[in-house]
Amino acid sequence: MKRSRAIAGSAVLAVAGLATMATATTATAAPTATAAYNGACGSGYRVVNSVPVTGKGTVYLTYSAKTGKNCVVTVRNSPGKPVYVYTYLTATDGSSDWVYDSGQYTTYAGPVYLPAKGRCVDWGGAIETVSVSVSGSNCGRMAPGVVTHRR
């Protein structure tokens, strides 16, 4: 009886030790920086969709109910030396021209705006050589869109 308690006690201590090691490993792992929306579209715009530019940043689609306009901005995870950054927005049905911004930027590209109340939009962006595109999103309230390209 004493032996089984000792074995059970050792097993509990071993599991607790493993859990402590796992916690310590998790706590010391470096967090991955992700780009937060920077408010570049202005007051009254709220984020309605976003997609990561893998390892580089995030493209944000925002909307203002007051103006009926969508706005897109591509934000880098880590601002620094100027690199190629691109952002775009257009109506899915082809009823508008593409609006875009691109260049060598330290922090973000955009904002770009499109009146598109209740219409589906295509949008996306790129940072350096990594790009992402979303098609047919945010048609009114429900459509999340489909990522059509990720490179």
PyMOL commands that place a pseudoatom at each C-alpha (Angstrom):
pseudoatom trace, name=CA, resn=MET, resi=1, chain=A, elem=C, hetatm=0, pos=[0.000, 0.000, 0.000]
pseudoatom trace, name=CA, resn=LYS, resi=2, chain=A, elem=C, hetatm=0, pos=[2.771, 2.410, 0.872]
pseudoatom trace, name=CA, resn=ARG, resi=3, chain=A, elem=C, hetatm=0, pos=[4.523, 1.512, -2.383]
pseudoatom trace, name=CA, resn=SER, resi=4, chain=A, elem=C, hetatm=0, pos=[1.470, 2.269, -4.568]
pseudoatom trace, name=CA, resn=ARG, resi=5, chain=A, elem=C, hetatm=0, pos=[1.018, 5.628, -2.847]
pseudoatom trace, name=CA, resn=ALA, resi=6, chain=A, elem=C, hetatm=0, pos=[4.671, 6.441, -3.476]
pseudoatom trace, name=CA, resn=ILE, resi=7, chain=A, elem=C, hetatm=0, pos=[4.341, 5.500, -7.157]
pseudoatom trace, name=CA, resn=ALA, resi=8, chain=A, elem=C, hetatm=0, pos=[1.113, 7.501, -7.473]
pseudoatom trace, name=CA, resn=GLY, resi=9, chain=A, elem=C, hetatm=0, pos=[2.741, 10.444, -5.706]
pseudoatom trace, name=CA, resn=SER, resi=10, chain=A, elem=C, hetatm=0, pos=[5.755, 10.252, -8.040]
pseudoatom trace, name=CA, resn=ALA, resi=11, chain=A, elem=C, hetatm=0, pos=[3.448, 10.179, -11.066]
pseudoatom trace, name=CA, resn=VAL, resi=12, chain=A, elem=C, hetatm=0, pos=[1.602, 13.270, -9.827]
pseudoatom trace, name=CA, resn=LEU, resi=13, chain=A, elem=C, hetatm=0, pos=[4.903, 15.090, -9.246]
pseudoatom trace, name=CA, resn=ALA, resi=14, chain=A, elem=C, hetatm=0, pos=[6.159, 14.077, -12.697]
pseudoatom trace, name=CA, resn=VAL, resi=15, chain=A, elem=C, hetatm=0, pos=[2.981, 15.364, -14.385]
pseudoatom trace, name=CA, resn=ALA, resi=16, chain=A, elem=C, hetatm=0, pos=[3.150, 18.582, -12.358]
pseudoatom trace, name=CA, resn=GLY, resi=17, chain=A, elem=C, hetatm=0, pos=[6.806, 18.984, -13.371]
pseudoatom trace, name=CA, resn=LEU, resi=18, chain=A, elem=C, hetatm=0, pos=[5.957, 18.506, -17.042]
pseudoatom trace, name=CA, resn=ALA, resi=19, chain=A, elem=C, hetatm=0, pos=[3.123, 21.003, -16.771]
pseudoatom trace, name=CA, resn=THR, resi=20, chain=A, elem=C, hetatm=0, pos=[5.467, 23.504, -15.136]
pseudoatom trace, name=CA, resn=MET, resi=21, chain=A, elem=C, hetatm=0, pos=[8.041, 22.997, -17.897]
pseudoatom trace, name=CA, resn=ALA, resi=22, chain=A, elem=C, hetatm=0, pos=[5.363, 23.450, -20.571]
pseudoatom trace, name=CA, resn=THR, resi=23, chain=A, elem=C, hetatm=0, pos=[4.163, 26.621, -18.890]
pseudoatom trace, name=CA, resn=ALA, resi=24, chain=A, elem=C, hetatm=0, pos=[7.706, 27.941, -18.614]
pseudoatom trace, name=CA, resn=THR, resi=25, chain=A, elem=C, hetatm=0, pos=[8.338, 27.186, -22.294]
pseudoatom trace, name=CA, resn=THR, resi=26, chain=A, elem=C, hetatm=0, pos=[5.122, 28.921, -23.304]
pseudoatom trace, name=CA, resn=ALA, resi=27, chain=A, elem=C, hetatm=0, pos=[5.829, 31.925, -21.132]
pseudoatom trace, name=CA, resn=THR, resi=28, chain=A, elem=C, hetatm=0, pos=[9.332, 32.409, -22.507]
pseudoatom trace, name=CA, resn=ALA, resi=29, chain=A, elem=C, hetatm=0, pos=[8.448, 31.939, -26.178]
pseudoatom trace, name=CA, resn=ALA, resi=30, chain=A, elem=C, hetatm=0, pos=[8.710, 35.173, -28.145]
pseudoatom trace, name=CA, resn=PRO, resi=31, chain=A, elem=C, hetatm=0, pos=[5.279, 36.480, -29.125]
pseudoatom trace, name=CA, resn=THR, resi=32, chain=A, elem=C, hetatm=0, pos=[4.561, 37.013, -32.803]
pseudoatom trace, name=CA, resn=ALA, resi=33, chain=A, elem=C, hetatm=0, pos=[3.930, 40.675, -33.529]
pseudoatom trace, name=CA, resn=THR, resi=34, chain=A, elem=C, hetatm=0, pos=[0.765, 41.376, -35.464]
pseudoatom trace, name=CA, resn=ALA, resi=35, chain=A, elem=C, hetatm=0, pos=[-0.185, 44.658, -36.998]
pseudoatom trace, name=CA, resn=ALA, resi=36, chain=A, elem=C, hetatm=0, pos=[-3.038, 46.394, -35.217]
pseudoatom trace, name=CA, resn=TYR, resi=37, chain=A, elem=C, hetatm=0, pos=[-5.457, 48.597, -37.108]
pseudoatom trace, name=CA, resn=ASN, resi=38, chain=A, elem=C, hetatm=0, pos=[-3.967, 52.079, -36.932]
pseudoatom trace, name=CA, resn=GLY, resi=39, chain=A, elem=C, hetatm=0, pos=[-7.064, 54.252, -37.424]
pseudoatom trace, name=CA, resn=ALA, resi=40, chain=A, elem=C, hetatm=0, pos=[-5.758, 55.549, -40.774]
pseudoatom trace, name=CA, resn=CYS, resi=41, chain=A, elem=C, hetatm=0, pos=[-9.232, 55.592, -42.351]
pseudoatom trace, name=CA, resn=GLY, resi=42, chain=A, elem=C, hetatm=0, pos=[-10.399, 58.225, -39.882]
pseudoatom trace, name=CA, resn=SER, resi=43, chain=A, elem=C, hetatm=0, pos=[-13.075, 58.597, -37.249]
pseudoatom trace, name=CA, resn=GLY, resi=44, chain=A, elem=C, hetatm=0, pos=[-16.329, 56.731, -37.770]
pseudoatom trace, name=CA, resn=TYR, resi=45, chain=A, elem=C, hetatm=0, pos=[-14.690, 53.797, -39.576]
pseudoatom trace, name=CA, resn=ARG, resi=46, chain=A, elem=C, hetatm=0, pos=[-14.762, 50.429, -37.867]
pseudoatom trace, name=CA, resn=VAL, resi=47, chain=A, elem=C, hetatm=0, pos=[-12.949, 47.251, -38.873]
pseudoatom trace, name=CA, resn=VAL, resi=48, chain=A, elem=C, hetatm=0, pos=[-15.367, 44.847, -40.583]
pseudoatom trace, name=CA, resn=ASN, resi=49, chain=A, elem=C, hetatm=0, pos=[-12.867, 42.371, -41.994]
pseudoatom trace, name=CA, resn=SER, resi=50, chain=A, elem=C, hetatm=0, pos=[-9.138, 41.682, -42.035]
pseudoatom trace, name=CA, resn=VAL, resi=51, chain=A, elem=C, hetatm=0, pos=[-6.708, 39.220, -43.546]
pseudoatom trace, name=CA, resn=PRO, resi=52, chain=A, elem=C, hetatm=0, pos=[-3.075, 38.554, -42.620]
pseudoatom trace, name=CA, resn=VAL, resi=53, chain=A, elem=C, hetatm=0, pos=[-0.244, 39.186, -45.035]
pseudoatom trace, name=CA, resn=THR, resi=54, chain=A, elem=C, hetatm=0, pos=[1.615, 36.120, -43.807]
pseudoatom trace, name=CA, resn=GLY, resi=55, chain=A, elem=C, hetatm=0, pos=[4.529, 37.079, -41.592]
pseudoatom trace, name=CA, resn=LYS, resi=56, chain=A, elem=C, hetatm=0, pos=[4.474, 40.705, -42.751]
pseudoatom trace, name=CA, resn=GLY, resi=57, chain=A, elem=C, hetatm=0, pos=[1.314, 42.482, -41.577]
pseudoatom trace, name=CA, resn=THR, resi=58, chain=A, elem=C, hetatm=0, pos=[-2.456, 42.738, -42.004]
pseudoatom trace, name=CA, resn=VAL, resi=59, chain=A, elem=C, hetatm=0, pos=[-4.874, 44.227, -44.518]
pseudoatom trace, name=CA, resn=TYR, resi=60, chain=A, elem=C, hetatm=0, pos=[-7.903, 45.857, -42.865]
pseudoatom trace, name=CA, resn=LEU, resi=61, chain=A, elem=C, hetatm=0, pos=[-11.280, 46.546, -44.484]
pseudoatom trace, name=CA, resn=THR, resi=62, chain=A, elem=C, hetatm=0, pos=[-13.206, 49.198, -42.587]
pseudoatom trace, name=CA, resn=TYR, resi=63, chain=A, elem=C, hetatm=0, pos=[-16.640, 50.751, -43.095]
pseudoatom trace, name=CA, resn=SER, resi=64, chain=A, elem=C, hetatm=0, pos=[-18.385, 53.969, -42.110]
pseudoatom trace, name=CA, resn=ALA, resi=65, chain=A, elem=C, hetatm=0, pos=[-22.157, 53.634, -41.750]
pseudoatom trace, name=CA, resn=LYS, resi=66, chain=A, elem=C, hetatm=0, pos=[-22.380, 57.424, -41.796]
pseudoatom trace, name=CA, resn=THR, resi=67, chain=A, elem=C, hetatm=0, pos=[-20.714, 57.855, -45.205]
pseudoatom trace, name=CA, resn=GLY, resi=68, chain=A, elem=C, hetatm=0, pos=[-21.474, 54.425, -46.739]
pseudoatom trace, name=CA, resn=LYS, resi=69, chain=A, elem=C, hetatm=0, pos=[-17.810, 54.124, -47.691]
pseudoatom trace, name=CA, resn=ASN, resi=70, chain=A, elem=C, hetatm=0, pos=[-15.420, 51.232, -47.304]
pseudoatom trace, name=CA, resn=CYS, resi=71, chain=A, elem=C, hetatm=0, pos=[-11.752, 51.888, -46.630]
pseudoatom trace, name=CA, resn=VAL, resi=72, chain=A, elem=C, hetatm=0, pos=[-8.728, 49.599, -46.878]
pseudoatom trace, name=CA, resn=VAL, resi=73, chain=A, elem=C, hetatm=0, pos=[-5.279, 49.955, -45.337]
pseudoatom trace, name=CA, resn=THR, resi=74, chain=A, elem=C, hetatm=0, pos=[-2.341, 47.517, -45.346]
pseudoatom trace, name=CA, resn=VAL, resi=75, chain=A, elem=C, hetatm=0, pos=[-0.312, 47.736, -42.117]
pseudoatom trace, name=CA, resn=ARG, resi=76, chain=A, elem=C, hetatm=0, pos=[3.150, 46.279, -41.532]
pseudoatom trace, name=CA, resn=ASN, resi=77, chain=A, elem=C, hetatm=0, pos=[3.839, 44.214, -38.383]
pseudoatom trace, name=CA, resn=SER, resi=78, chain=A, elem=C, hetatm=0, pos=[7.102, 46.015, -37.768]
pseudoatom trace, name=CA, resn=PRO, resi=79, chain=A, elem=C, hetatm=0, pos=[7.638, 49.515, -39.117]
pseudoatom trace, name=CA, resn=GLY, resi=80, chain=A, elem=C, hetatm=0, pos=[11.144, 50.097, -40.373]
pseudoatom trace, name=CA, resn=LYS, resi=81, chain=A, elem=C, hetatm=0, pos=[13.058, 50.838, -43.522]
pseudoatom trace, name=CA, resn=PRO, resi=82, chain=A, elem=C, hetatm=0, pos=[10.839, 51.587, -46.528]
pseudoatom trace, name=CA, resn=VAL, resi=83, chain=A, elem=C, hetatm=0, pos=[9.623, 48.477, -48.374]
pseudoatom trace, name=CA, resn=TYR, resi=84, chain=A, elem=C, hetatm=0, pos=[7.025, 47.923, -51.080]
pseudoatom trace, name=CA, resn=VAL, resi=85, chain=A, elem=C, hetatm=0, pos=[3.509, 48.085, -49.589]
pseudoatom trace, name=CA, resn=TYR, resi=86, chain=A, elem=C, hetatm=0, pos=[0.296, 47.970, -51.633]
pseudoatom trace, name=CA, resn=THR, resi=87, chain=A, elem=C, hetatm=0, pos=[-3.422, 48.150, -50.852]
pseudoatom trace, name=CA, resn=TYR, resi=88, chain=A, elem=C, hetatm=0, pos=[-6.494, 48.105, -53.109]
pseudoatom trace, name=CA, resn=LEU, resi=89, chain=A, elem=C, hetatm=0, pos=[-10.295, 48.143, -53.128]
pseudoatom trace, name=CA, resn=THR, resi=90, chain=A, elem=C, hetatm=0, pos=[-12.942, 47.771, -55.862]
pseudoatom trace, name=CA, resn=ALA, resi=91, chain=A, elem=C, hetatm=0, pos=[-16.588, 46.750, -56.280]
pseudoatom trace, name=CA, resn=THR, resi=92, chain=A, elem=C, hetatm=0, pos=[-16.960, 43.033, -57.070]
pseudoatom trace, name=CA, resn=ASP, resi=93, chain=A, elem=C, hetatm=0, pos=[-19.536, 43.745, -59.797]
pseudoatom trace, name=CA, resn=GLY, resi=94, chain=A, elem=C, hetatm=0, pos=[-17.095, 45.926, -61.740]
pseudoatom trace, name=CA, resn=SER, resi=95, chain=A, elem=C, hetatm=0, pos=[-19.197, 49.056, -61.264]
pseudoatom trace, name=CA, resn=SER, resi=96, chain=A, elem=C, hetatm=0, pos=[-16.257, 51.085, -59.952]
pseudoatom trace, name=CA, resn=ASP, resi=97, chain=A, elem=C, hetatm=0, pos=[-12.659, 51.724, -60.817]
pseudoatom trace, name=CA, resn=TRP, resi=98, chain=A, elem=C, hetatm=0, pos=[-9.988, 50.145, -58.653]
pseudoatom trace, name=CA, resn=VAL, resi=99, chain=A, elem=C, hetatm=0, pos=[-8.675, 52.455, -55.962]
pseudoatom trace, name=CA, resn=TYR, resi=100, chain=A, elem=C, hetatm=0, pos=[-5.200, 51.674, -54.730]
pseudoatom trace, name=CA, resn=ASP, resi=101, chain=A, elem=C, hetatm=0, pos=[-2.086, 52.988, -53.089]
pseudoatom trace, name=CA, resn=SER, resi=102, chain=A, elem=C, hetatm=0, pos=[1.404, 51.580, -53.463]
pseudoatom trace, name=CA, resn=GLY, resi=103, chain=A, elem=C, hetatm=0, pos=[4.941, 52.651, -52.821]
pseudoatom trace, name=CA, resn=GLN, resi=104, chain=A, elem=C, hetatm=0, pos=[7.937, 52.320, -50.567]
pseudoatom trace, name=CA, resn=TYR, resi=105, chain=A, elem=C, hetatm=0, pos=[6.473, 52.828, -47.088]
pseudoatom trace, name=CA, resn=THR, resi=106, chain=A, elem=C, hetatm=0, pos=[7.793, 52.458, -43.553]
pseudoatom trace, name=CA, resn=THR, resi=107, chain=A, elem=C, hetatm=0, pos=[4.475, 51.636, -41.869]
pseudoatom trace, name=CA, resn=TYR, resi=108, chain=A, elem=C, hetatm=0, pos=[1.384, 51.269, -44.102]
pseudoatom trace, name=CA, resn=ALA, resi=109, chain=A, elem=C, hetatm=0, pos=[-0.233, 51.812, -47.512]
pseudoatom trace, name=CA, resn=GLY, resi=110, chain=A, elem=C, hetatm=0, pos=[-3.577, 53.549, -47.848]
pseudoatom trace, name=CA, resn=PRO, resi=111, chain=A, elem=C, hetatm=0, pos=[-6.076, 54.513, -46.881]
pseudoatom trace, name=CA, resn=VAL, resi=112, chain=A, elem=C, hetatm=0, pos=[-8.150, 54.017, -50.047]
pseudoatom trace, name=CA, resn=TYR, resi=113, chain=A, elem=C, hetatm=0, pos=[-11.915, 54.655, -50.078]
pseudoatom trace, name=CA, resn=LEU, resi=114, chain=A, elem=C, hetatm=0, pos=[-14.888, 53.415, -52.102]
pseudoatom trace, name=CA, resn=PRO, resi=115, chain=A, elem=C, hetatm=0, pos=[-18.599, 54.210, -51.741]
pseudoatom trace, name=CA, resn=ALA, resi=116, chain=A, elem=C, hetatm=0, pos=[-20.035, 50.682, -51.627]
pseudoatom trace, name=CA, resn=LYS, resi=117, chain=A, elem=C, hetatm=0, pos=[-22.996, 50.577, -49.244]
pseudoatom trace, name=CA, resn=GLY, resi=118, chain=A, elem=C, hetatm=0, pos=[-24.630, 47.145, -49.572]
pseudoatom trace, name=CA, resn=ARG, resi=119, chain=A, elem=C, hetatm=0, pos=[-22.313, 46.079, -52.425]
pseudoatom trace, name=CA, resn=CYS, resi=120, chain=A, elem=C, hetatm=0, pos=[-19.716, 43.329, -52.429]
pseudoatom trace, name=CA, resn=VAL, resi=121, chain=A, elem=C, hetatm=0, pos=[-16.099, 44.440, -52.565]
pseudoatom trace, name=CA, resn=ASP, resi=122, chain=A, elem=C, hetatm=0, pos=[-12.789, 42.916, -53.592]
pseudoatom trace, name=CA, resn=TRP, resi=123, chain=A, elem=C, hetatm=0, pos=[-9.786, 44.087, -51.597]
pseudoatom trace, name=CA, resn=GLY, resi=124, chain=A, elem=C, hetatm=0, pos=[-6.312, 43.128, -50.518]
pseudoatom trace, name=CA, resn=GLY, resi=125, chain=A, elem=C, hetatm=0, pos=[-2.724, 44.149, -50.271]
pseudoatom trace, name=CA, resn=ALA, resi=126, chain=A, elem=C, hetatm=0, pos=[0.913, 43.217, -50.333]
pseudoatom trace, name=CA, resn=ILE, resi=127, chain=A, elem=C, hetatm=0, pos=[4.036, 43.766, -48.289]
pseudoatom trace, name=CA, resn=GLU, resi=128, chain=A, elem=C, hetatm=0, pos=[7.298, 43.133, -50.100]
pseudoatom trace, name=CA, resn=THR, resi=129, chain=A, elem=C, hetatm=0, pos=[6.645, 39.908, -52.075]
pseudoatom trace, name=CA, resn=VAL, resi=130, chain=A, elem=C, hetatm=0, pos=[3.784, 38.557, -49.935]
pseudoatom trace, name=CA, resn=SER, resi=131, chain=A, elem=C, hetatm=0, pos=[0.263, 39.379, -51.126]
pseudoatom trace, name=CA, resn=VAL, resi=132, chain=A, elem=C, hetatm=0, pos=[-3.347, 38.499, -50.367]
pseudoatom trace, name=CA, resn=SER, resi=133, chain=A, elem=C, hetatm=0, pos=[-6.670, 39.163, -52.131]
pseudoatom trace, name=CA, resn=VAL, resi=134, chain=A, elem=C, hetatm=0, pos=[-10.257, 38.776, -50.936]
pseudoatom trace, name=CA, resn=SER, resi=135, chain=A, elem=C, hetatm=0, pos=[-13.195, 38.612, -53.371]
pseudoatom trace, name=CA, resn=GLY, resi=136, chain=A, elem=C, hetatm=0, pos=[-16.914, 39.137, -52.893]
pseudoatom trace, name=CA, resn=SER, resi=137, chain=A, elem=C, hetatm=0, pos=[-16.857, 40.255, -49.290]
pseudoatom trace, name=CA, resn=ASN, resi=138, chain=A, elem=C, hetatm=0, pos=[-19.001, 42.427, -47.086]
pseudoatom trace, name=CA, resn=CYS, resi=139, chain=A, elem=C, hetatm=0, pos=[-22.107, 42.465, -49.274]
pseudoatom trace, name=CA, resn=GLY, resi=140, chain=A, elem=C, hetatm=0, pos=[-24.283, 44.284, -46.812]
pseudoatom trace, name=CA, resn=ARG, resi=141, chain=A, elem=C, hetatm=0, pos=[-23.912, 42.646, -43.415]
pseudoatom trace, name=CA, resn=MET, resi=142, chain=A, elem=C, hetatm=0, pos=[-23.171, 38.968, -43.933]
pseudoatom trace, name=CA, resn=ALA, resi=143, chain=A, elem=C, hetatm=0, pos=[-20.719, 37.912, -46.661]
pseudoatom trace, name=CA, resn=PRO, resi=144, chain=A, elem=C, hetatm=0, pos=[-17.215, 37.426, -45.242]
pseudoatom trace, name=CA, resn=GLY, resi=145, chain=A, elem=C, hetatm=0, pos=[-15.690, 36.970, -48.699]
pseudoatom trace, name=CA, resn=VAL, resi=146, chain=A, elem=C, hetatm=0, pos=[-13.241, 34.391, -49.934]
pseudoatom trace, name=CA, resn=VAL, resi=147, chain=A, elem=C, hetatm=0, pos=[-9.492, 34.655, -49.905]
pseudoatom trace, name=CA, resn=THR, resi=148, chain=A, elem=C, hetatm=0, pos=[-8.742, 34.135, -53.591]
pseudoatom trace, name=CA, resn=HIS, resi=149, chain=A, elem=C, hetatm=0, pos=[-5.022, 34.636, -53.566]
pseudoatom trace, name=CA, resn=ARG, resi=150, chain=A, elem=C, hetatm=0, pos=[-2.320, 34.263, -50.993]
pseudoatom trace, name=CA, resn=ARG, resi=151, chain=A, elem=C, hetatm=0, pos=[1.305, 34.302, -51.985]
for i in range(1, 151): cmd.bond("trace and resi %d" % i, "trace and resi %d" % (i + 1))
show_as sticks, trace
zoom trace
